[in-house]
C-alpha cells in the first residue's frame, strides 16, 4: 500500500542507527524536512495563516512516516489517501478565513486500539 515513488532503498541491515536516513535517504525534500522538524506551535501558526497548506504538511509527515516504516516496520495501518483527502477539505475550509478547531491540519498518529469505521483494530474489526 506504499506508493511506488515513496519506496526507498534502506541502508544495510548492519547499520545500527537509521535515524539520519529519514533526512538523508533522498525521499524527503528540503521543505518536507523543514516541515517535519518544526515544532507543533509553529506548525499550527503556519497552517492557520496558510503559509503551509494542510496537504503539504500531511504529505511531508506521511512521507516521513512511510520512510520510517520501511526502515523499522513501525506502522500497522497506513491512511495516506484518507489523510490527504481530509487535508484537502481543510485547505478548502481555510479559504473561509477560519480554522477547524485549534489543531487545524495537524497530522496525528492513532494507536490501533482506537475504533475507526471499517478498520481492524487489535481487539477486532469495528
Secondary structure as a PSIPRED ss2 file (coil, helix, strand):
# PSIPRED VFORMAT (PSIPRED V4.0)

   1 X C   1.000  0.000  0.000
   2 X C   1.000  0.000  0.000
   3 X C   1.000  0.000  0.000
   4 X H   0.000  1.000  0.000
   5 X H   0.000  1.000  0.000
   6 X H   0.000  1.000  0.000
   7 X C   1.000  0.000  0.000
   8 X C   1.000  0.000  0.000
   9 X C   1.000  0.000  0.000
  10 X C   1.000  0.000  0.000
  11 X C   1.000  0.000  0.000
  12 X C   1.000  0.000  0.000
  13 X C   1.000  0.000  0.000
  14 X C   1.000  0.000  0.000
  15 X C   1.000  0.000  0.000
  16 X C   1.000  0.000  0.000
  17 X C   1.000  0.000  0.000
  18 X C   1.000  0.000  0.000
  19 X C   1.000  0.000  0.000
  20 X C   1.000  0.000  0.000
  21 X H   0.000  1.000  0.000
  22 X H   0.000  1.000  0.000
  23 X H   0.000  1.000  0.000
  24 X H   0.000  1.000  0.000
  25 X C   1.000  0.000  0.000
  26 X C   1.000  0.000  0.000
  27 X C   1.000  0.000  0.000
  28 X C   1.000  0.000  0.000
  29 X C   1.000  0.000  0.000
  30 X H   0.000  1.000  0.000
  31 X H   0.000  1.000  0.000
  32 X H   0.000  1.000  0.000
  33 X H   0.000  1.000  0.000
  34 X H   0.000  1.000  0.000
  35 X H   0.000  1.000  0.000
  36 X H   0.000  1.000  0.000
  37 X C   1.000  0.000  0.000
  38 X C   1.000  0.000  0.000
  39 X C   1.000  0.000  0.000
  40 X H   0.000  1.000  0.000
  41 X H   0.000  1.000  0.000
  42 X H   0.000  1.000  0.000
  43 X H   0.000  1.000  0.000
  44 X H   0.000  1.000  0.000
  45 X H   0.000  1.000  0.000
  46 X H   0.000  1.000  0.000
  47 X H   0.000  1.000  0.000
  48 X H   0.000  1.000  0.000
  49 X C   1.000  0.000  0.000
  50 X C   1.000  0.000  0.000
  51 X C   1.000  0.000  0.000
  52 X C   1.000  0.000  0.000
  53 X C   1.000  0.000  0.000
  54 X H   0.000  1.000  0.000
  55 X H   0.000  1.000  0.000
  56 X H   0.000  1.000  0.000
  57 X H   0.000  1.000  0.000
  58 X H   0.000  1.000  0.000
  59 X H   0.000  1.000  0.000
  60 X H   0.000  1.000  0.000
  61 X H   0.000  1.000  0.000
  62 X H   0.000  1.000  0.000
  63 X H   0.000  1.000  0.000
  64 X H   0.000  1.000  0.000
  65 X H   0.000  1.000  0.000
  66 X H   0.000  1.000  0.000
  67 X H   0.000  1.000  0.000
  68 X H   0.000  1.000  0.000
  69 X H   0.000  1.000  0.000
  70 X H   0.000  1.000  0.000
  71 X H   0.000  1.000  0.000
  72 X H   0.000  1.000  0.000
  73 X C   1.000  0.000  0.000
  74 X C   1.000  0.000  0.000
  75 X C   1.000  0.000  0.000
  76 X C   1.000  0.000  0.000
  77 X C   1.000  0.000  0.000
  78 X C   1.000  0.000  0.000
  79 X C   1.000  0.000  0.000
  80 X H   0.000  1.000  0.000
  81 X H   0.000  1.000  0.000
  82 X H   0.000  1.000  0.000
  83 X H   0.000  1.000  0.000
  84 X H   0.000  1.000  0.000
  85 X H   0.000  1.000  0.000
  86 X H   0.000  1.000  0.000
  87 X H   0.000  1.000  0.000
  88 X H   0.000  1.000  0.000
  89 X H   0.000  1.000  0.000
  90 X H   0.000  1.000  0.000
  91 X H   0.000  1.000  0.000
  92 X H   0.000  1.000  0.000
  93 X H   0.000  1.000  0.000
  94 X H   0.000  1.000  0.000
  95 X C   1.000  0.000  0.000
  96 X C   1.000  0.000  0.000
  97 X C   1.000  0.000  0.000
  98 X C   1.000  0.000  0.000
  99 X C   1.000  0.000  0.000
 100 X C   1.000  0.000  0.000
 101 X C   1.000  0.000  0.000
 102 X C   1.000  0.000  0.000
 103 X C   1.000  0.000  0.000
 104 X C   1.000  0.000  0.000
 105 X C   1.000  0.000  0.000
 106 X C   1.000  0.000  0.000
 107 X C   1.000  0.000  0.000
 108 X C   1.000  0.000  0.000
 109 X C   1.000  0.000  0.000
 110 X C   1.000  0.000  0.000
 111 X C   1.000  0.000  0.000
 112 X C   1.000  0.000  0.000
 113 X C   1.000  0.000  0.000
 114 X C   1.000  0.000  0.000
 115 X C   1.000  0.000  0.000
 116 X C   1.000  0.000  0.000
 117 X C   1.000  0.000  0.000
 118 X C   1.000  0.000  0.000
 119 X C   1.000  0.000  0.000
 120 X E   0.000  0.000  1.000
 121 X E   0.000  0.000  1.000
 122 X C   1.000  0.000  0.000
 123 X C   1.000  0.000  0.000
 124 X E   0.000  0.000  1.000
 125 X E   0.000  0.000  1.000
 126 X C   1.000  0.000  0.000
